[in-house]
């Protein structure tokens, strides 16, 4: 009978060594105790088995890939940092991002991947890398529109632009972007804590845009170009009706109208300003001086409105 060789998947050099040792053992047994084929075959089989077993035991098992939760926890642990001396914490932010990115790359559909994206966005935000942070927050909102963290992501997106707002006399693209994000948050999630904070930030941003209009209006006003100044003041009042410098804006609009002889409109505006609380003394004195000047204009005759027109309109106000 012709036997086929046993295929084991063990390296050939190990198998040859085991067979060689078995052959020598068979020859020794044969010389000492006569030919005992059965015993020789049994011993050879046993030696071969032992040799192959040892060969298999030397192959190490493959290391399992950490779970999404484990990668995520490693990232959080890295963000906790390690204490150096007594007060300083050293945090390896790139390493933390690496762990969170592993979650996203290897387990893209897990809840931990969703949270990991926010963590990376926050790391970039805290490092003042606002453009990179914005991209993560924006992607989060677009990819997970129903997630409970969407209000947070929208708010943080708005803060990225808010942090980049420039002075009122400079470009205001970032200010407009911040208002857009805060407004979207307030409209979609009005009852959330994030929306409440967004209202305060949006008011600050709107004041910045109103101030820009006022600066341009003042530029024309100081040059005596009142027809160009008036639309700027009106724009600030209509677009941002609650901006912080509203009394000043109304007064400047009134003065501009007075300079182009639109006295009735000017007086109405001056009197409306006096109805505000906590006015600066300088502004109050300026308005009263303007009203006295209007009263002294003889060419207009008795045109001035009674004070009651601001609170109790009547036919005499026309």
HUGI-V56642 format. One record per residue. N is the residue number from 1. SS is DSSP state (A for helix, B for strand, O for the rest). PHI is phi in degrees with one decimal (none if undefined). Layout:
# HUGI-V56642
((N/SS/PHI) (N/SS/PHI))
This chain:
# HUGI-V56642
((1/O/none) (2/O/-104.7) (3/O/-92.0) (4/O/-87.3) (5/O/-65.1) (6/O/-78.9) (7/O/-95.4) (8/O/-117.0) (9/O/83.4) (10/O/-89.2) (11/O/-52.4) (12/A/-61.3) (13/A/-65.6) (14/A/-67.5) (15/A/-64.8) (16/A/-63.0) (17/A/-63.5) (18/A/-64.6) (19/A/-66.8) (20/A/-63.7) (21/A/-63.8) (22/A/-64.4) (23/A/-64.9) (24/A/-65.2) (25/A/-64.4) (26/A/-64.6) (27/A/-63.7) (28/A/-63.9) (29/A/-62.3) (30/A/-64.7) (31/A/-68.0) (32/A/-83.5) (33/A/-128.6) (34/O/82.9) (35/O/-80.3) (36/O/-127.0) (37/A/-55.4) (38/A/-63.9) (39/A/-64.2) (40/A/-60.7) (41/A/-64.2) (42/A/-64.0) (43/A/-64.4) (44/A/-61.9) (45/A/-65.0) (46/A/-66.4) (47/A/-64.5) (48/A/-61.5) (49/A/-62.0) (50/A/-63.6) (51/A/-62.6) (52/A/-68.0) (53/A/-65.0) (54/A/-63.8) (55/A/-63.0) (56/A/-69.0) (57/A/-69.4) (58/O/-84.2) (59/O/-87.2) (60/O/-73.2) (61/O/-72.0) (62/O/-67.7) (63/O/-76.4) (64/O/-74.0) (65/O/-72.1) (66/O/-56.9) (67/O/-74.7) (68/A/-60.4) (69/A/-63.4) (70/A/-67.1) (71/A/-59.7) (72/A/-64.2) (73/A/-66.4) (74/A/-61.6) (75/A/-63.2) (76/A/-64.5) (77/A/-63.7) (78/A/-65.4) (79/A/-67.1) (80/A/-68.7) (81/O/73.3) (82/B/-128.0) (83/B/-78.6) (84/B/-115.8) (85/O/60.1) (86/O/-110.6) (87/O/-120.1) (88/B/-92.8) (89/B/-107.4) (90/B/-97.5) (91/O/-118.1) (92/O/-90.2) (93/A/-63.2) (94/A/-59.1) (95/A/-67.9) (96/A/-62.3) (97/A/-60.7) (98/A/-60.4) (99/A/-64.3) (100/A/-65.1) (101/A/-68.0) (102/A/-61.5) (103/A/-62.0) (104/A/-64.6) (105/A/-73.3) (106/A/-94.8) (107/O/-134.8) (108/O/-63.7) (109/O/-103.1) (110/O/-87.4) (111/A/-63.7) (112/A/-67.2) (113/A/-65.7) (114/A/-62.3) (115/A/-69.3) (116/A/-63.3) (117/A/-62.7) (118/A/-65.8) (119/A/-61.8) (120/A/-64.6) (121/A/-59.3) (122/A/-66.2) (123/A/-61.6) (124/A/-64.7) (125/A/-63.1) (126/A/-65.7) (127/O/-86.9) (128/O/62.5) (129/O/-93.8) (130/A/-69.7) (131/A/-65.0) (132/A/-67.4) (133/A/-62.1) (134/A/-58.7) (135/A/-63.8) (136/A/-69.7) (137/A/-65.1) (138/A/-64.7) (139/A/-61.8) (140/A/-60.3) (141/A/-64.4) (142/A/-72.4) (143/A/-85.1) (144/O/-132.9) (145/O/-63.9) (146/O/-105.7) (147/O/-71.2) (148/O/-67.0) (149/O/-90.9) (150/A/-59.7) (151/A/-56.6) (152/A/-62.5) (153/A/-64.5) (154/A/-64.6) (155/A/-62.6) (156/A/-65.6) (157/A/-61.2) (158/A/-63.1) (159/A/-65.7) (160/A/-59.3) (161/A/-73.5) (162/A/-58.4) (163/O/-68.7) (164/O/-103.1) (165/O/-63.0) (166/O/-107.0) (167/O/-60.1) (168/O/-61.6) (169/O/-90.4) (170/O/-113.6) (171/O/-59.3) (172/O/-114.9) (173/A/-61.8) (174/A/-64.9) (175/A/-63.8) (176/A/-63.1) (177/A/-65.7) (178/A/-64.3) (179/A/-60.7) (180/A/-61.3) (181/A/-68.1) (182/A/-64.2) (183/A/-65.9) (184/A/-62.7) (185/A/-65.1) (186/A/-63.9) (187/A/-71.8) (188/A/-86.1) (189/O/-134.3) (190/O/-64.7) (191/O/-94.5) (192/O/-86.8) (193/A/-62.5) (194/A/-62.3) (195/A/-65.8) (196/A/-63.3) (197/A/-68.2) (198/A/-65.1) (199/A/-62.1) (200/A/-65.3) (201/A/-67.2) (202/A/-64.0) (203/A/-59.9) (204/A/-63.0) (205/A/-66.9) (206/A/-65.3) (207/A/-61.2) (208/A/-65.7) (209/A/-68.8) (210/A/-63.1) (211/A/-62.7) (212/A/-62.5) (213/A/-62.8) (214/A/-65.2) (215/A/-60.7) (216/A/-66.3) (217/A/-61.4) (218/A/-64.2) (219/A/-59.6) (220/A/-68.8) (221/A/-60.4) (222/A/-65.1) (223/O/-89.0) (224/O/78.2) (225/O/-94.6) (226/A/-68.3) (227/A/-64.5) (228/A/-83.6) (229/A/-74.0) (230/A/-56.3) (231/A/-61.6) (232/A/-68.7) (233/A/-67.2) (234/A/-63.3) (235/A/-62.3) (236/A/-62.5) (237/A/-73.6) (238/A/-80.5) (239/A/-80.8) (240/O/-127.9) (241/O/-65.0) (242/O/-112.5) (243/O/-64.0) (244/O/-61.6) (245/O/-102.0) (246/A/-57.7) (247/A/-58.2) (248/A/-62.7) (249/A/-62.8) (250/A/-64.2) (251/A/-64.1) (252/A/-64.8) (253/A/-62.9) (254/A/-61.9) (255/A/-65.5) (256/A/-63.0) (257/A/-66.3) (258/A/-62.9) (259/A/-68.6) (260/O/-103.5) (261/O/67.4) (262/O/-100.3) (263/A/-65.8) (264/A/-61.4) (265/A/-63.6) (266/A/-62.4) (267/A/-63.0) (268/A/-57.9) (269/A/-67.3) (270/A/-59.8) (271/A/-67.4) (272/A/-66.6) (273/A/-66.3) (274/O/-64.5) (275/O/-82.4) (276/O/-77.1) (277/O/-94.3) (278/O/56.4) (279/O/-76.8) (280/O/-70.8) (281/A/-58.6) (282/A/-62.4) (283/A/-69.1) (284/A/-61.7) (285/A/-62.5) (286/A/-64.5) (287/A/-68.1) (288/A/-63.8) (289/A/-65.2) (290/A/-65.7) (291/A/-66.0) (292/A/-64.6) (293/A/-65.6) (294/A/-63.1) (295/A/-66.4) (296/O/-90.4) (297/O/-77.4) (298/A/-75.8) (299/A/-66.3) (300/A/-90.6) (301/O/70.1) (302/O/-85.9) (303/O/-96.8) (304/O/-61.8) (305/O/-82.5) (306/O/-67.5) (307/A/-59.6) (308/A/-64.9) (309/A/-64.4) (310/A/-79.1) (311/O/-118.6) (312/O/-139.1) (313/O/-56.4) (314/O/-147.7) (315/A/-54.7) (316/A/-69.0) (317/A/-78.1) (318/O/-83.4))
